Amino acid sequence: MNPVRGVIAALIFDLDGTLVDSEAPGLEVLHEMAVALGAPWHKDTMHARFGGVPMAHCVAELARQIPSGRGPFDQVQFVKDLRSNMALRFRQDLKEIPGATALLQALQSRPLPFAIGTNGPREKAELTLSLTGLRPYLGERLYCAPEVGSYKPEPGLFLHVAAALGCDPYDCAVVEDSLPGLQAGLAAGMQVFSLHPSAGLPPEVAQQIHFIDGLPQLQAWLT
């Protein structure tokens, strides 16, 4: 792990793919629905492209990829159906990212405030946190981009969370797993811990962040 620049005063976690293992199954549902509409999307390519990307952007891109002749595409209804299908998939077998419970439990015993800042809507966040048993550790410290009005890779969501925690952004650290989230943390002037491997990241991003192999490694470093 690269050396950090000083004492960390607060931690901000992403949710999907960072604390709960919802990123892959959620994108699988999107892929299945997109292919059913005739979109020429390969699953692996789509996962790499849309990980951490706001759903509205994904659906707008889908609208451009649907073959002509299939009739009008109702993006609003598609998102409703997508969210419903995702919720069904999550209820089947959603799990936490390994080490999430242990890390949040350990943080509760320390004077280190922490929160979640997610691009997803509150309904999805509440569901995934409840299904994995993580919800009680967060209290009111769950912040969702649709309510804040700023989506990663913009820094606004993380800046909002830092202000809510009463910490200067420079003293905050972000834990992320996607390129948009990493970019948002850097744009906010925060230290960034990455669960995303260096492969596939732009060099200008990779050289500024701290890579971790998993949440247990972060917990060990913090304690």
N, C-alpha and C positions, 0 to 999 in steps of 0.2 A: 504494500500500500504506500502511495506517495505520502510524504509528510504533510500534515495539515498546517495551516498558517497560524493557529492559535486556539484558545479555548472556545469550545462550541457552547453557545448560550441557549440554543433551541434546535430541535430537529423537526423537519417537515418531511413527511412521507408521501410519496405517491401511493395509490391504492392498487389498481389493477396491474398485476405482474410484479408488484413490490411487496405487498402484504397479503394479497389474496390471488390465487392462481386462476384468475378470470380472463386474462388477456387472450390466451390461446383459444379456449372454448368459445368466447364471445366472437372472435374473428372467424372461427369455424362456422358459426351460425351465419354470419354475414356472407361468407364465401358460398355456403350452400344456397342461400336465398338469391345471391347475385347470379350464380350459375343457372339457377332455375329460370332466371329472366333472360338468359342468353349472353351474359357478360363474359368475355374471354379472359377470365382471371384464373391464373394458376395459384393454388393455395399458398405455397411457400413465398412466391413473389408478393402476393397480397399481404401476407402477415408482415413481411419486412417493410412494406410500404406504408401500412396503415397502423402499425403499433404505436399507441399513444396519441393518435390523431383524432381530433374531435369528430364525433359521428356525423355531424352535418357535412363536414368536408368529404368524408368517405361516401356518403349517399349522393352528394353532388357529383362526385367523380363517377359513381355508378350510373347516374342518369346520362352521362356522356358516353358510356360504354354499351348501353343497351342497344341492340340492333334496331334499326328503323323497321317500322311495320308491326311492332308489337302493341301499338296504341299508346295513349298517354301514360306517363309514369307519375303516380301520386307519391311524392317524396314524404309528405306528412304521414300518410297511411302506412307507407313502407317502414318508417321509423317506429311507429306504434307496433306494427307486427314484429319487427326486429327485436324490440325491447321485450315483447311478450315471449318470443321464442328463446331469447337469451335467458330470461328468468327461468323458463322451464329447464333449460340445459344446466343452469347453475344449481337448481334444486336437486338435480340427479346426483352430482358427485363433486361439487365444488370443494376445494381444499385450500387451506392457507399455504402461503409460501413457507417452506421449511424454516423454522426458527422464529416465526412472527410472534406467536404467543409468548414464548420465552423472552424475547426482546422487549415486548411491551410490558410484561410483568416486571422485568428488571428495571425498566425506565420509571415505573411507578414509584419505586423506592428511592429514586434519586431526584434532587432538585433541578431536573432538566426538563423544561416543558417540551411537549411534542404535540403534533397535530397531523392531520391528513389534508392534503391539497390535491384534489382530483379533477380531471377534465369531465368526468362522468356526472350524470344527474344524481340528485340526492336519493331518489327512489332506488336506483341501482346500487349506490354505495351502501344504503341502509340494508338492502337485501344481502349483499355479499358479505358484509361485516357480520350480520346476524347469523348467516348460514355457517360461517367459520368460527363463531364464538368470540370474535374480536371486538364486537361493538361496545361492551362494557368498559373497555380500556380508554375509550376516546371521549366520553362525556359530550360536551358541546363543541369539541375541537375537531369538527368535520366540516371542511370548506369545499364547496363544489363550484366549478367554473361557471355553470349556467346562472348561479345566483350572484356570483361576484361580477360577472360580465367580462371576464378576461380568460382566454384559453391559452394553454401552453401551445407553442413555444414563447408566447408573450410572457413577460415577467409579472404581470399584474396580479395573478392569483397568489403567487408566492409572496409578493410584497404585502398583499392583504393579510395573509396568514401571519407573517412576521409582525405586522402592526397589531393584530389581535392578540398575539402572544406577548406583546410588549418588548420585542427585541429588535435591535438594529439588524437590517438584512446582512450586513457584513459579518455579524456574529452568528448567523444561522447556517445550518447545514441541511442540504436536501438529499434525500435518498430516492433514486429513480431507476427505471429500467428501460426507458425509451428515449430516442433522440429528441423529440419535442420537449420532454421533461428535463433532460440534461441541458438543453439550450435555454429553457426558461430559468433554471437555477443559475446558470452562468450570467444570463442577462440581468437577473435580480442582484447580482453581486455576491452571491452566496457560495459557500463551499459545496461541492457536489460529490456524492458517493454514488457510484454506478454499479448496478447489477448487470448492465449490458456489457458484454465483452468489448474489448477495443476493436476487434474485427468488425468492419462495417461502419465505423464511426468516422466522420471527417477528422483529419489530423488536428485541426485547430480546436476541436472539441476534446478529443482524446487527451491532448497534452495538458489540459487544464483541470481534469477531474481525477478523483481517487477511485480506483477499481477495487471492488470487493468480490470475493467468491460466493458470498451468501450472507444472510442476516446473522448467522452465528459468528462470523468473522467480525462483523460490525459490533456485535454485542461484546465480544472479547476485547476489542480495541477500546470501547467506551468504558469498560469496567476494569 
